[in-house]
Amino acid sequence: MTGSTPLLSARNIHKAFTIRQSALGRAREVVHAVNDVSLDIAPGSTLGIVGESGSGKSTLGRVCLRMVEADRGQIRFGDADLRAMPAGQLRRTRSHMTTIFQDPYSALDPQWTVGRIIEEPLRINGSGGRAERHQMIADILPLVGLSADAIHRVPRSFSGGQRQRIVIARALVTRPKLVFCDEPVSALDVSTRAQVLGLLRELQREFDLAYLFVSHDLGVVERMSDRIAVMYLGSIVEIGAADRVAQGYRHPYTAALVSASPAPDPLAQRARNRVVLNGDPPSPVDIPAGCPFHPRCALAIARCATDKPELVMGADGHGVACHVTNADLALTGDGLLDSVLAGRKPAVERTIS
């Protein structure tokens, strides 16, 4: 986070979904998707959010853009309270916020031409007349690497990578300030993925865009982000500058993600030891007491089962929610990974239990 005023600021966000009700309409099973999460995104910067499926990262992005209503918490977009906005003001504000979806096949109406698809947000926002909207579409197409004749074609005549470029064009045609990138390359092959990531970086520099970039791939998130937040069962367990989190990580869960991230060198990948976590992630319906990660953590101590660790922020903006590593600051990066792989209990256990 830089010293500038945040473009988006979220504080103490909670979101739960009722998945089962009693005959009287009372909630019997509730998924706790986002639990007391706070974050900031500066103008022109990228905050990456990484975690396993079901960690709550996509729900958090949708809540921050008010695509889904939060149960509690504050969300500010610039100087405005996003949660308190009436419908008319929210509709106008939405021209400054947009989303790039994961699947370019289901994100596009197969019956519409590319021109009609890209024009839709302009129509919704009441941007200009027909001729002006047509010019805006013509201007955005070359910026995303599509030819002018694409405007008259339908999605089925394009490859997956080209379809994602159409999705990006639709997202950026209103000239937004904030883009929620929800797993934008996970459905693409490796070579196409690299091209789309490069395009997103170029467009960010061109239009001074802020990205909220969600992915399960730590390598992709590190490549795209200025800051990274690691989520587990609805909570942020580590946050900080991208290089610090990806290389000087201090949470055992982040160490597991690092060990699972593909290495550029196949030989290095083959030689890399991978952290094998104990069992599957607990159900978000029944989150464990204490640290939610403790049932799968090789370094867990007695306190982890009873007390949920706070996200402790360092002077460098690197925050970690872990009883063990916050008590032993030497446990970081490769040293932490070695300890997790060996399953060694910390020497400080007696003093922090």
C-alpha positions in Angstrom: 0.0 0.0 0.0 1.4 3.4 -1.0 0.9 6.7 0.8 -1.9 7.7 -1.5 -5.6 7.7 -0.5 -7.1 4.3 -1.2 -9.4 4.0 -4.2 -11.2 1.1 -2.4 -11.1 0.7 1.3 -12.9 -2.2 3.1 -13.1 -2.5 6.9 -14.3 -5.5 9.0 -16.3 -7.1 6.2 -18.5 -10.1 7.0 -20.6 -12.2 4.6 -22.5 -15.5 5.3 -24.9 -17.5 3.2 -27.7 -19.6 4.6 -27.8 -22.9 2.8 -30.4 -24.7 4.9 -33.4 -23.4 6.8 -35.8 -24.9 9.3 -39.5 -25.2 8.6 -39.9 -21.9 10.4 -37.4 -20.2 8.2 -34.5 -20.1 10.8 -31.0 -20.7 9.5 -29.8 -24.2 10.3 -26.6 -24.2 8.2 -24.7 -21.1 7.4 -21.6 -20.8 5.2 -19.2 -18.1 6.7 -17.7 -17.0 3.4 -15.9 -13.8 4.6 -14.9 -13.2 8.3 -13.8 -9.8 9.5 -11.7 -8.8 6.4 -10.1 -5.4 5.9 -8.1 -4.3 2.9 -7.1 -1.2 0.8 -6.3 -0.8 -2.9 -4.4 2.3 -4.1 -5.2 3.9 -7.4 -3.2 2.2 -10.2 -2.1 -0.7 -8.0 -2.9 -4.4 -7.8 -4.0 -6.3 -4.8 -3.8 -10.0 -5.4 -5.9 -12.4 -3.3 -4.8 -16.0 -3.3 -6.2 -19.2 -1.6 -7.7 -22.6 -2.2 -11.2 -23.0 -3.7 -13.7 -22.1 -1.0 -11.4 -19.7 0.8 -13.8 -16.8 0.1 -11.6 -14.8 -2.2 -14.2 -14.4 -5.1 -17.0 -13.7 -2.6 -14.8 -10.9 -1.0 -14.3 -9.4 -4.5 -18.0 -9.4 -5.2 -18.8 -7.9 -1.8 -16.2 -5.1 -2.3 -17.9 -4.1 -5.6 -21.4 -4.5 -4.0 -22.3 -7.2 -6.5 -23.2 -9.1 -3.3 -24.3 -7.3 -0.2 -22.1 -7.5 2.9 -23.7 -8.5 6.2 -21.5 -6.1 8.2 -18.6 -3.7 7.6 -17.7 -0.6 5.7 -16.7 -0.2 2.1 -15.6 3.1 0.7 -14.9 3.9 -3.0 -12.9 7.1 -3.0 -14.7 9.4 -0.7 -18.1 7.7 -1.0 -19.6 5.1 1.3 -20.4 2.4 -1.2 -22.8 0.5 1.1 -24.9 3.6 1.9 -25.3 4.6 -1.8 -28.9 4.8 -3.1 -29.6 2.8 -6.3 -29.2 5.8 -8.6 -25.8 6.9 -7.3 -24.6 3.2 -7.2 -25.6 2.8 -10.8 -23.5 5.9 -11.8 -20.6 4.7 -9.7 -20.6 1.3 -11.4 -19.2 2.9 -14.5 -16.0 3.2 -12.5 -16.0 -0.4 -11.3 -16.1 -3.5 -13.5 -15.4 -7.2 -13.6 -13.4 -9.6 -15.8 -14.9 -13.0 -15.3 -13.2 -16.4 -15.2 -14.9 -18.3 -18.1 -14.9 -16.4 -21.4 -17.3 -19.0 -22.9 -20.1 -18.5 -20.4 -19.5 -14.8 -19.9 -20.5 -13.8 -23.5 -24.0 -14.1 -25.0 -23.6 -16.4 -28.0 -26.4 -14.7 -30.0 -24.9 -11.2 -29.8 -22.2 -9.7 -32.0 -19.0 -8.5 -30.4 -20.1 -4.9 -31.0 -23.4 -5.5 -29.1 -21.6 -7.2 -26.3 -19.1 -4.4 -25.7 -21.8 -1.8 -26.1 -24.0 -3.2 -23.3 -22.3 -1.4 -20.4 -22.3 1.8 -22.4 -26.1 1.5 -22.9 -26.6 0.7 -19.2 -24.6 3.7 -18.1 -26.3 6.0 -20.7 -23.0 6.9 -22.3 -23.4 9.0 -25.4 -25.4 8.4 -28.6 -25.2 5.5 -31.0 -22.4 7.1 -33.1 -20.3 7.9 -30.0 -20.8 4.5 -28.5 -19.7 2.9 -31.9 -16.5 5.0 -31.8 -15.7 4.0 -28.2 -16.1 0.3 -29.3 -13.8 0.9 -32.3 -11.2 2.6 -30.1 -11.1 -0.3 -27.5 -10.8 -3.2 -30.0 -7.2 -2.6 -31.1 -6.1 -1.9 -27.5 -7.1 -5.5 -26.6 -5.6 -7.0 -29.7 -8.7 -7.5 -31.8 -9.2 -6.4 -35.4 -11.9 -3.9 -36.4 -14.0 -6.5 -38.2 -14.5 -8.4 -34.9 -17.4 -6.0 -34.1 -19.7 -7.8 -36.6 -18.8 -11.4 -35.5 -20.3 -13.6 -32.8 -18.3 -15.3 -30.0 -18.2 -18.8 -31.5 -15.9 -17.6 -34.2 -13.2 -16.8 -31.7 -10.7 -18.8 -29.6 -10.8 -18.9 -25.8 -8.0 -16.3 -25.6 -9.7 -14.0 -28.1 -13.0 -14.4 -26.2 -11.2 -13.3 -23.0 -10.0 -10.2 -24.9 -13.6 -9.5 -25.7 -14.5 -9.8 -22.0 -11.7 -7.4 -21.2 -12.8 -4.9 -23.9 -16.3 -5.0 -22.5 -14.9 -4.4 -19.0 -12.8 -1.4 -20.0 -14.9 0.4 -22.6 -16.4 2.6 -19.8 -12.9 3.6 -18.7 -13.2 2.3 -15.1 -10.9 3.0 -12.2 -11.2 -0.4 -10.5 -11.3 -3.8 -12.2 -12.1 -7.0 -10.3 -10.2 -9.8 -12.1 -11.9 -13.0 -11.0 -9.6 -15.9 -12.0 -9.2 -14.2 -15.4 -6.8 -16.7 -16.9 -7.6 -20.0 -15.1 -9.6 -21.3 -18.1 -6.8 -20.6 -20.6 -3.9 -22.6 -21.8 -0.4 -21.7 -20.6 0.8 -19.7 -23.6 -2.5 -17.8 -23.9 -2.5 -17.1 -20.2 0.9 -15.4 -20.5 -0.4 -13.2 -23.4 -3.5 -12.1 -21.4 -1.6 -11.4 -18.3 0.8 -9.2 -20.4 -2.2 -7.4 -21.9 -3.7 -6.7 -18.5 -0.4 -5.2 -17.3 -0.2 -3.0 -20.4 -3.8 -1.8 -20.0 -3.2 -1.0 -16.3 -0.3 1.3 -17.3 -2.3 2.8 -20.1 -5.4 3.7 -18.1 -3.9 3.8 -14.5 -6.2 1.0 -13.5 -6.5 -0.6 -10.0 -6.9 -4.3 -10.0 -8.4 -6.6 -7.4 -6.9 -9.8 -8.8 -8.1 -13.1 -7.5 -6.5 -16.5 -8.3 -5.6 -19.8 -6.7 -2.1 -19.7 -8.4 0.4 -17.8 -6.2 2.8 -17.6 -9.1 0.3 -15.7 -11.2 -0.7 -13.5 -8.3 3.0 -12.6 -7.6 3.6 -11.7 -11.2 0.6 -9.4 -11.3 0.4 -7.8 -7.9 2.0 -5.0 -5.8 0.5 -6.5 -2.7 -0.8 -10.0 -1.9 -3.4 -11.1 0.6 -3.6 -14.9 1.4 -7.1 -16.1 2.4 -8.1 -19.2 4.3 -11.6 -20.1 5.2 -12.8 -16.5 4.8 -10.0 -14.8 6.7 -6.8 -13.1 5.6 -3.9 -15.0 7.2 -1.1 -13.0 5.6 -0.8 -9.7 3.6 2.0 -7.6 2.4 4.2 -6.6 -0.5 4.1 -9.2 -3.3 7.8 -10.1 -3.0 7.6 -10.4 0.8 4.6 -12.6 0.8 5.8 -14.8 -2.1 9.4 -15.1 -0.9 9.6 -14.0 2.7 6.3 -15.6 3.7 5.6 -16.1 7.4 2.4 -18.2 7.6 2.5 -22.0 7.3 -0.4 -22.0 4.9 1.4 -19.6 2.6 4.4 -21.9 2.7 2.1 -24.7 1.5 0.9 -22.5 -1.4 4.5 -21.6 -2.3 5.5 -25.3 -2.3 2.6 -26.1 -4.7 3.3 -23.3 -7.1 4.8 -24.5 -10.4 8.5 -23.7 -10.9 9.7 -22.3 -14.3 12.4 -24.9 -14.5 10.9 -28.5 -14.8 14.0 -30.0 -13.2 13.7 -27.6 -10.2 10.0 -28.5 -10.0 10.8 -32.2 -9.9 13.3 -31.7 -7.1 11.0 -29.4 -5.1 9.5 -30.8 -1.9 5.8 -30.1 -1.6 3.9 -29.6 1.6 1.2 -32.1 1.9 -1.5 -30.7 4.2 -3.4 -32.9 6.6 -6.8 -33.7 5.1 -9.2 -31.4 3.2 -10.1 -27.9 4.2 -12.7 -27.8 7.0 -16.2 -26.9 6.0 -17.0 -23.2 6.0 -20.3 -24.2 7.7 -18.3 -25.4 10.8 -15.1 -23.4 11.0 -12.7 -24.8 13.7 -12.2 -22.9 16.9 -9.0 -21.0 17.3 -6.9 -20.7 14.2 -8.9 -22.1 11.3 -5.8 -23.6 9.8 -4.6 -25.5 12.9 -6.1 -28.9 12.1 -3.9 -29.0 8.9 -0.8 -27.2 10.3 2.4 -29.1 11.0 3.5 -26.3 13.4 0.3 -26.1 15.4 0.6 -25.8 19.2 -2.0 -26.0 21.9 -3.0 -22.4 21.8 -3.8 -22.6 18.1 -6.8 -24.8 18.9 -8.4 -22.3 21.2 -7.3 -18.7 20.3 -7.8 -17.3 16.9 -4.6 -15.3 16.1 -5.0 -11.6 15.2 -3.5 -10.2 12.0 -0.4 -8.5 13.4 1.0 -5.8 11.0 4.7 -5.1 11.0 6.2 -1.7 10.3 6.8 -2.7 6.7 3.1 -3.4 6.1 3.6 -7.2 6.3 0.8 -8.8 8.4 0.5 -12.3 9.6 -2.1 -14.1 11.7 -0.1 -16.9 13.3 0.7 -17.5 17.0 3.9 -19.4 16.1 5.6 -17.1 13.6 4.6 -13.9 15.3 6.5 -15.2 18.4 9.5 -16.4 16.4 10.3 -13.8 13.7 13.1 -16.0 12.4 10.6 -18.4 10.9 10.3 -16.9 7.4 10.6 -17.9 3.8 12.6 -21.1 3.1 13.4 -21.6 6.7 9.7 -21.7 7.5 9.1 -24.1 4.6 11.8 -26.4 5.9 10.2 -26.4 9.3 6.8 -27.2 7.9 8.2 -30.0 5.7 10.0 -31.5 8.7 6.9 -31.0 10.9 9.2 -29.5 13.6 7.4 -27.9 16.6 8.8 -24.5 17.4 11.3 -24.1 20.2 9.2 -21.2 21.6 6.1 -23.4 22.1 6.4 -23.4 25.9 6.5 -19.6 26.1 3.4 -19.0 23.8 1.2 -21.9 24.8 
